[in-house]
Amino acid sequence: MKIDRNTLNVVHNQDAARFEIKTDAHLAVLDYRLRKKTIAFTHTGVPSELEGNGIGSLIVRAGLDYAREQDYKVLPLCSFVAAYIRRHPE
């Protein structure tokens, strides 16, 4: 399924401690745990129907932007987040 990334909106669902992207039938998530000034990203989940559209990268970028805005230390417990940080050190 081809998705236009420009039409997607990342929502920070603080009650669920995750970032979300919803499409008509699917939900992609970036789960985190927050402790003091450290945010631990624990899981990135993108439904197989949406893979290959850059949705994982889009949601991780939003989470990292939030961490930077809040001056949080990032703990990438999720392998996808760790790989994203290695590829995008900025």
N, CA and C atoms as a LAMMPS dump frame, in Angstrom:
ITEM: TIMESTEP
0
ITEM: NUMBER OF ATOMS
270
ITEM: BOX BOUNDS ff ff ff
-5.0000000000000000e+02 5.0000000000000000e+02
-5.0000000000000000e+02 5.0000000000000000e+02
-5.0000000000000000e+02 5.0000000000000000e+02
ITEM: ATOMS id mol type element x y z
1 1 1 N 0.848 -1.181 0
2 1 2 C 0 0 0
3 1 3 C 0.893 1.244 0
4 2 1 N 0.738 2.065 -1.008
5 2 2 C 1.521 3.295 -1.118
6 2 3 C 0.806 4.417 -0.37
7 3 1 N 1.545 5.117 0.488
8 3 2 C 1.002 6.203 1.315
9 3 3 C 1.771 7.48 0.999
10 4 1 N 1.052 8.582 0.884
11 4 2 C 1.692 9.893 0.73
12 4 3 C 2.046 10.409 2.117
13 5 1 N 3.349 10.412 2.438
14 5 2 C 3.792 10.84 3.775
15 5 3 C 3.363 12.26 4.11
16 6 1 N 3.167 13.098 3.101
17 6 2 C 2.781 14.486 3.341
18 6 3 C 1.37 14.604 3.909
19 7 1 N 0.586 13.552 3.793
20 7 2 C -0.787 13.599 4.311
21 7 3 C -0.89 13.033 5.728
22 8 1 N 0.226 12.535 6.258
23 8 2 C 0.208 11.901 7.575
24 8 3 C 0.48 12.911 8.682
25 9 1 N -0.145 12.673 9.802
26 9 2 C -0.001 13.534 10.962
27 9 3 C 0.457 12.695 12.15
28 10 1 N 1.572 13.081 12.768
29 10 2 C 2.043 12.394 13.966
30 10 3 C 1.386 13.05 15.175
31 11 1 N 0.766 12.233 16.012
32 11 2 C 0.079 12.696 17.217
33 11 3 C 0.852 12.189 18.429
34 12 1 N 1.095 13.082 19.38
35 12 2 C 1.735 12.683 20.637
36 12 3 C 0.63 12.35 21.621
37 13 1 N 0.429 11.073 21.861
38 13 2 C -0.586 10.585 22.792
39 13 3 C 0.096 10.392 24.147
40 14 1 N 0.107 11.439 24.949
41 14 2 C 0.821 11.396 26.225
42 14 3 C 0.188 10.412 27.201
43 15 1 N -1.127 10.241 27.162
44 15 2 C -1.793 9.299 28.062
45 15 3 C -1.318 7.864 27.817
46 16 1 N -1.045 7.536 26.56
47 16 2 C -0.575 6.196 26.207
48 16 3 C 0.95 6.121 26.139
49 17 1 N 1.634 7.242 26.346
50 17 2 C 3.101 7.331 26.269
51 17 3 C 3.612 6.819 24.931
52 18 1 N 3.079 7.429 23.866
53 18 2 C 3.529 7.046 22.531
54 18 3 C 3.194 8.121 21.504
55 19 1 N 3.904 8.046 20.411
56 19 2 C 3.612 8.845 19.241
57 19 3 C 2.858 7.934 18.275
58 20 1 N 1.884 8.494 17.555
59 20 2 C 1.022 7.681 16.696
60 20 3 C 0.834 8.311 15.324
61 21 1 N 0.699 7.448 14.343
62 21 2 C 0.25 7.843 13.009
63 21 3 C -0.906 6.921 12.666
64 22 1 N -2.066 7.507 12.417
65 22 2 C -3.25 6.725 12.069
66 22 3 C -3.563 6.913 10.589
67 23 1 N -3.874 5.791 9.934
68 23 2 C -4.427 5.836 8.587
69 23 3 C -5.849 5.3 8.702
70 24 1 N -6.526 5.129 7.597
71 24 2 C -7.908 4.657 7.653
72 24 3 C -8.061 3.372 8.461
73 25 1 N -7.159 2.417 8.257
74 25 2 C -7.338 1.115 8.893
75 25 3 C -6.159 0.682 9.763
76 26 1 N -5.142 1.527 9.915
77 26 2 C -3.924 1.089 10.582
78 26 3 C -3.417 2.137 11.568
79 27 1 N -2.604 1.648 12.52
80 27 2 C -1.997 2.514 13.524
81 27 3 C -0.523 2.15 13.649
82 28 1 N 0.349 3.12 13.431
83 28 2 C 1.789 2.966 13.659
84 28 3 C 2.12 3.704 14.95
85 29 1 N 3.059 3.148 15.73
86 29 2 C 3.344 3.729 17.045
87 29 3 C 4.844 3.769 17.34
88 30 1 N 5.204 4.703 18.181
89 30 2 C 6.523 4.764 18.808
90 30 3 C 6.266 4.891 20.304
91 31 1 N 6.498 3.798 21.034
92 31 2 C 6.263 3.773 22.477
93 31 3 C 7.488 4.293 23.22
94 32 1 N 7.236 4.917 24.361
95 32 2 C 8.348 5.414 25.176
96 32 3 C 8.022 5.322 26.654
97 33 1 N 9.079 5.432 27.448
98 33 2 C 8.963 5.579 28.906
99 33 3 C 9.727 6.838 29.276
100 34 1 N 9.157 7.605 30.157
101 34 2 C 9.768 8.858 30.585
102 34 3 C 10.111 8.763 32.061
103 35 1 N 11.372 9.063 32.377
104 35 2 C 11.806 9.081 33.774
105 35 3 C 12.701 10.296 33.954
106 36 1 N 12.211 11.231 34.747
107 36 2 C 12.907 12.493 34.979
108 36 3 C 13.236 13.151 33.642
109 37 1 N 14.506 13.287 33.309
110 37 2 C 14.898 13.969 32.065
111 37 3 C 15.41 12.992 31.009
112 38 1 N 14.991 11.718 31.104
113 38 2 C 15.382 10.715 30.112
114 38 3 C 14.137 10.128 29.478
115 39 1 N 14.139 10.05 28.149
116 39 2 C 13.063 9.392 27.42
117 39 3 C 13.649 8.139 26.784
118 40 1 N 13.066 7.001 27.121
119 40 2 C 13.505 5.721 26.582
120 40 3 C 12.503 5.287 25.519
121 41 1 N 12.955 5.201 24.284
122 41 2 C 12.099 4.722 23.198
123 41 3 C 12.177 3.202 23.195
124 42 1 N 11.035 2.552 23.425
125 42 2 C 11.022 1.111 23.685
126 42 3 C 10.538 0.265 22.51
127 43 1 N 9.735 0.823 21.616
128 43 2 C 9.174 0.011 20.533
129 43 3 C 8.66 0.901 19.41
130 44 1 N 9.009 0.53 18.195
131 44 2 C 8.432 1.151 17.002
132 44 3 C 7.625 0.075 16.299
133 45 1 N 6.364 0.351 16.048
134 45 2 C 5.507 -0.622 15.376
135 45 3 C 4.819 -0.013 14.169
136 46 1 N 5.102 -0.589 13.011
137 46 2 C 4.46 -0.161 11.766
138 46 3 C 3.8 -1.396 11.154
139 47 1 N 2.489 -1.362 10.926
140 47 2 C 1.819 -2.521 10.325
141 47 3 C 2.465 -2.888 8.99
142 48 1 N 2.53 -4.183 8.714
143 48 2 C 3.197 -4.651 7.496
144 48 3 C 2.609 -4.027 6.234
145 49 1 N 1.322 -3.701 6.261
146 49 2 C 0.681 -3.079 5.093
147 49 3 C 1.247 -1.689 4.793
148 50 1 N 1.852 -1.054 5.785
149 50 2 C 2.375 0.307 5.617
150 50 3 C 3.888 0.354 5.461
151 51 1 N 4.563 -0.774 5.611
152 51 2 C 6.021 -0.794 5.527
153 51 3 C 6.502 -0.309 4.166
154 52 1 N 7.673 0.308 4.168
155 52 2 C 8.266 0.788 2.928
156 52 3 C 7.842 2.187 2.523
157 53 1 N 7.094 2.852 3.378
158 53 2 C 6.625 4.216 3.099
159 53 3 C 7.34 5.266 3.937
160 54 1 N 8.317 4.856 4.745
161 54 2 C 9.041 5.804 5.585
162 54 3 C 8.285 6.227 6.823
163 55 1 N 7.244 5.496 7.174
164 55 2 C 6.42 5.865 8.327
165 55 3 C 7.188 5.68 9.628
166 56 1 N 7.977 4.621 9.728
167 56 2 C 8.791 4.415 10.928
168 56 3 C 9.747 5.573 11.139
169 57 1 N 10.412 5.997 10.079
170 57 2 C 11.342 7.126 10.184
171 57 3 C 10.61 8.408 10.554
172 58 1 N 9.442 8.609 9.99
173 58 2 C 8.662 9.816 10.269
174 58 3 C 8.266 9.892 11.749
175 59 1 N 7.832 8.786 12.297
176 59 2 C 7.38 8.778 13.687
177 59 3 C 8.563 8.881 14.65
178 60 1 N 9.696 8.26 14.31
179 60 2 C 10.892 8.367 15.151
180 60 3 C 11.424 9.791 15.123
181 61 1 N 11.439 10.423 13.959
182 61 2 C 11.889 11.819 13.865
183 61 3 C 11.044 12.707 14.773
184 62 1 N 9.733 12.49 14.801
185 62 2 C 8.847 13.283 15.668
186 62 3 C 9.194 13.059 17.139
187 63 1 N 9.452 11.814 17.511
188 63 2 C 9.827 11.522 18.893
189 63 3 C 11.14 12.166 19.284
190 64 1 N 12.12 12.113 18.393
191 64 2 C 13.417 12.726 18.666
192 64 3 C 13.324 14.249 18.707
193 65 1 N 12.502 14.822 17.837
194 65 2 C 12.289 16.279 17.876
195 65 3 C 11.689 16.683 19.216
196 66 1 N 10.722 15.909 19.685
197 66 2 C 10.104 16.189 20.988
198 66 3 C 11.155 16.106 22.097
199 67 1 N 11.988 15.068 22.069
200 67 2 C 13.037 14.908 23.077
201 67 3 C 13.975 16.105 23.079
202 68 1 N 14.338 16.576 21.898
203 68 2 C 15.227 17.739 21.789
204 68 3 C 14.543 18.988 22.354
205 69 1 N 13.275 19.19 22.018
206 69 2 C 12.529 20.361 22.506
207 69 3 C 12.435 20.375 24.032
208 70 1 N 12.317 19.191 24.632
209 70 2 C 12.171 19.077 26.09
210 70 3 C 13.513 18.946 26.801
211 71 1 N 14.592 18.914 26.021
212 71 2 C 15.953 18.729 26.553
213 71 3 C 16.081 17.406 27.32
214 72 1 N 15.491 16.341 26.764
215 72 2 C 15.573 15.009 27.348
216 72 3 C 16.797 14.27 26.817
217 73 1 N 17.393 13.457 27.648
218 73 2 C 18.402 12.513 27.21
219 73 3 C 17.65 11.353 26.556
220 74 1 N 18.155 10.852 25.425
221 74 2 C 17.482 9.784 24.685
222 74 3 C 18.158 8.452 24.971
223 75 1 N 17.342 7.464 25.305
224 75 2 C 17.803 6.098 25.506
225 75 3 C 17.092 5.234 24.455
226 76 1 N 17.791 4.854 23.375
227 76 2 C 17.152 4.113 22.28
228 76 3 C 17.132 2.606 22.55
229 77 1 N 16.162 2.124 23.31
230 77 2 C 16.047 0.701 23.606
231 77 3 C 15.493 -0.086 22.42
232 78 1 N 14.828 0.575 21.52
233 78 2 C 14.292 -0.032 20.307
234 78 3 C 15.384 -0.043 19.235
235 79 1 N 15.6 -1.184 18.599
236 79 2 C 16.67 -1.29 17.596
237 79 3 C 16.421 -0.381 16.398
238 80 1 N 15.162 -0.156 16.028
239 80 2 C 14.872 0.727 14.901
240 80 3 C 15.276 2.158 15.234
241 81 1 N 14.978 2.606 16.45
242 81 2 C 15.356 3.961 16.878
243 81 3 C 16.873 4.087 16.921
244 82 1 N 17.559 3.086 17.46
245 82 2 C 19.024 3.108 17.527
246 82 3 C 19.63 3.209 16.123
247 83 1 N 19.096 2.428 15.179
248 83 2 C 19.597 2.466 13.795
249 83 3 C 19.307 3.826 13.16
250 84 1 N 18.153 4.392 13.439
251 84 2 C 17.809 5.708 12.881
252 84 3 C 18.812 6.754 13.384
253 85 1 N 19.131 6.713 14.664
254 85 2 C 20.078 7.685 15.241
255 85 3 C 21.463 7.513 14.615
256 86 1 N 21.879 6.275 14.377
257 86 2 C 23.178 6.053 13.733
258 86 3 C 23.194 6.626 12.318
259 87 1 N 22.078 6.479 11.593
260 87 2 C 21.998 6.988 10.217
261 87 3 C 21.822 8.503 10.165
262 88 1 N 21.278 9.092 11.218
263 88 2 C 20.975 10.536 11.26
264 88 3 C 21.536 11.124 12.567
265 89 1 N 22.838 11.264 12.673
266 89 2 C 23.448 11.718 13.946
267 89 3 C 23.091 13.144 14.352
268 90 1 N 22.531 13.917 13.444
269 90 2 C 22.182 15.29 13.792
270 90 3 C 21.099 15.294 14.837
